[in-house]
Amino acid sequence: MGAAFDIRLLSFEASSKIKVIKEVRSFCSYLGLKEAKELVENSPCVLKVGVSKEEAEEMVEKLKAIGAKALSFM
């Protein structure tokens, strides 16, 4: 089994808030709109834990593409 990574949302551009919330919901399907909004508004925060390196890199790139600062770590 490969290493497990966590995804951390550091910050986001105010103009991208809705896009970031939608992207977070796509990664974390168990979150409702209210929970995803609260999570994003309280960044920095951990979005997801225990994902593969490939999944972590994909999530970070998608978040960066919409104006968020994010990172993955072990």
C-alpha positions in Angstrom: 0.0 0.0 0.0 1.3 3.5 -0.9 1.7 6.4 1.4 -1.4 8.3 2.5 -1.7 12.0 2.0 -3.9 14.7 3.5 -5.2 17.8 1.6 -5.1 21.2 3.3 -6.8 24.3 2.0 -4.7 27.3 3.0 -6.7 30.2 1.5 -8.6 31.3 -1.6 -9.4 34.4 -3.6 -12.7 35.9 -2.4 -14.0 35.9 -6.0 -13.5 32.2 -6.2 -15.3 31.3 -3.0 -18.3 29.6 -4.7 -16.1 27.6 -7.1 -13.9 26.5 -4.1 -17.0 25.3 -2.2 -18.2 23.4 -5.2 -14.8 21.8 -5.7 -14.6 20.8 -2.0 -18.1 19.2 -2.3 -16.9 17.2 -5.3 -14.0 15.8 -3.3 -16.0 15.3 -0.1 -19.3 14.0 -1.3 -20.4 13.4 2.3 -20.5 17.1 3.0 -23.7 19.1 2.4 -23.6 22.6 1.1 -23.7 24.2 4.5 -20.8 22.0 5.9 -18.7 22.6 2.8 -19.3 26.4 3.0 -18.3 26.4 6.7 -15.2 24.4 6.1 -14.0 26.7 3.3 -14.8 29.8 5.3 -12.8 28.5 8.2 -9.6 27.8 6.2 -6.9 27.0 6.7 -8.3 23.5 7.2 -7.8 19.9 6.3 -10.2 18.8 3.6 -9.5 15.2 3.2 -7.2 12.6 4.8 -5.7 9.3 3.7 -5.7 9.7 -0.1 -3.2 8.4 -2.6 -0.4 10.7 -3.9 -2.1 10.8 -7.3 -5.5 11.8 -5.8 -3.9 14.4 -3.6 -2.0 16.0 -6.5 -5.1 16.1 -8.6 -7.1 17.8 -5.8 -4.4 20.4 -5.2 -4.1 21.2 -8.9 -7.9 21.6 -9.3 -8.0 23.9 -6.3 -5.1 26.0 -7.5 -6.7 26.3 -11.0 -9.8 28.0 -9.4 -7.8 30.5 -7.2 -7.2 28.5 -4.0 -3.9 27.8 -2.2 -3.7 24.2 -1.2 -1.1 21.6 -0.4 -0.8 17.9 0.2 1.2 16.3 3.0 1.9 13.0 4.6 
